[in-house]
Amino acid sequence: MAPALRVAAVFGVSPPASAFLISLVGYALAAFLIELFLRPDPLAIARQLHESVTAGRVPERARALGEILGDVRVQTSRS
């Protein structure tokens, strides 16, 4: 709580309101992590799959787990 009080004093925020600075930092961190790690957007992928199915195209077969883990992009994200 002390860091939030110091930052609040710099910005002229009252001490009771400084607790909200902690939640502000938490929300900002959560937004950053979602933006960083939730790519590509799962909704965009679902829409692409839906469009291919409604267009009459046969969806690709699912890859085996060994094939997925052998992908360089997956290996990079695991390290």
C-alpha positions as a Markdown table, in Angstrom:
| # | Residue | x | y | z |
|---|---|---|---|---|
| 1 | Met | 0.0 | 0.0 | 0.0 |
| 2 | Ala | 2.9 | 2.3 | 0.7 |
| 3 | Pro | 3.9 | 2.6 | -3.0 |
| 4 | Ala | 0.4 | 3.5 | -4.0 |
| 5 | Leu | 0.4 | 6.2 | -1.3 |
| 6 | Arg | 3.6 | 7.6 | -2.6 |
| 7 | Val | 2.3 | 7.7 | -6.2 |
| 8 | Ala | -1.0 | 9.2 | -5.0 |
| 9 | Ala | 0.9 | 12.0 | -3.2 |
| 10 | Val | 2.8 | 12.8 | -6.4 |
| 11 | Phe | -0.5 | 13.1 | -8.4 |
| 12 | Gly | -2.4 | 14.8 | -5.6 |
| 13 | Val | -4.8 | 11.9 | -5.0 |
| 14 | Ser | -6.2 | 11.5 | -1.5 |
| 15 | Pro | -4.8 | 8.6 | 0.6 |
| 16 | Pro | -8.1 | 6.6 | 0.6 |
| 17 | Ala | -8.4 | 6.9 | -3.1 |
| 18 | Ser | -4.8 | 5.6 | -3.6 |
| 19 | Ala | -6.1 | 2.1 | -3.1 |
| 20 | Phe | -7.7 | 2.4 | -6.5 |
| 21 | Leu | -4.3 | 2.9 | -8.1 |
| 22 | Ile | -3.5 | -0.7 | -7.2 |
| 23 | Ser | -6.5 | -1.9 | -9.1 |
| 24 | Leu | -5.7 | 0.4 | -12.0 |
| 25 | Val | -2.3 | -1.1 | -12.4 |
| 26 | Gly | -3.8 | -4.6 | -12.1 |
| 27 | Tyr | -6.3 | -3.9 | -14.9 |
| 28 | Ala | -3.6 | -2.3 | -17.1 |
| 29 | Leu | -1.4 | -5.4 | -16.6 |
| 30 | Ala | -4.3 | -7.7 | -17.4 |
| 31 | Ala | -5.2 | -5.8 | -20.6 |
| 32 | Phe | -1.5 | -5.9 | -21.7 |
| 33 | Leu | -1.3 | -9.7 | -21.1 |
| 34 | Ile | -4.5 | -10.4 | -23.0 |
| 35 | Glu | -3.3 | -8.2 | -25.9 |
| 36 | Leu | 0.0 | -10.0 | -25.9 |
| 37 | Phe | -1.0 | -13.6 | -25.6 |
| 38 | Leu | -4.5 | -13.8 | -27.1 |
| 39 | Arg | -3.3 | -13.6 | -30.7 |
| 40 | Pro | -4.6 | -14.7 | -33.1 |
| 41 | Asp | -8.1 | -13.8 | -31.8 |
| 42 | Pro | -10.1 | -17.0 | -31.2 |
| 43 | Leu | -13.3 | -15.3 | -32.4 |
| 44 | Ala | -11.7 | -14.5 | -35.8 |
| 45 | Ile | -10.6 | -18.1 | -36.1 |
| 46 | Ala | -14.1 | -19.3 | -35.3 |
| 47 | Arg | -15.5 | -17.0 | -37.9 |
| 48 | Gln | -13.1 | -18.3 | -40.6 |
| 49 | Leu | -14.0 | -21.9 | -39.7 |
| 50 | His | -17.7 | -21.1 | -39.8 |
| 51 | Glu | -17.4 | -19.4 | -43.2 |
| 52 | Ser | -15.5 | -22.3 | -44.7 |
| 53 | Val | -18.1 | -24.8 | -43.4 |
| 54 | Thr | -21.1 | -22.7 | -44.7 |
| 55 | Ala | -19.4 | -22.3 | -48.0 |
| 56 | Gly | -19.4 | -26.1 | -48.4 |
| 57 | Arg | -15.7 | -26.6 | -48.2 |
| 58 | Val | -14.5 | -29.6 | -46.2 |
| 59 | Pro | -12.6 | -28.5 | -43.1 |
| 60 | Glu | -9.0 | -29.7 | -42.7 |
| 61 | Arg | -8.4 | -32.7 | -40.6 |
| 62 | Ala | -7.1 | -32.0 | -37.1 |
| 63 | Arg | -3.3 | -32.3 | -36.7 |
| 64 | Ala | -1.9 | -35.0 | -34.4 |
| 65 | Leu | -0.4 | -33.8 | -31.1 |
| 66 | Gly | 3.1 | -34.8 | -32.2 |
| 67 | Glu | 2.8 | -32.7 | -35.3 |
| 68 | Ile | 1.6 | -29.7 | -33.3 |
| 69 | Leu | 4.4 | -30.0 | -30.8 |
| 70 | Gly | 6.9 | -30.4 | -33.6 |
| 71 | Asp | 5.9 | -27.0 | -35.0 |
| 72 | Val | 8.7 | -24.4 | -34.5 |
| 73 | Arg | 6.2 | -21.7 | -33.4 |
| 74 | Val | 4.9 | -24.0 | -30.6 |
| 75 | Gln | 8.4 | -24.9 | -29.5 |
| 76 | Thr | 9.3 | -21.2 | -29.3 |
| 77 | Ser | 6.2 | -20.3 | -27.2 |
| 78 | Arg | 7.0 | -23.1 | -24.8 |
| 79 | Ser | 10.6 | -21.9 | -24.1 |
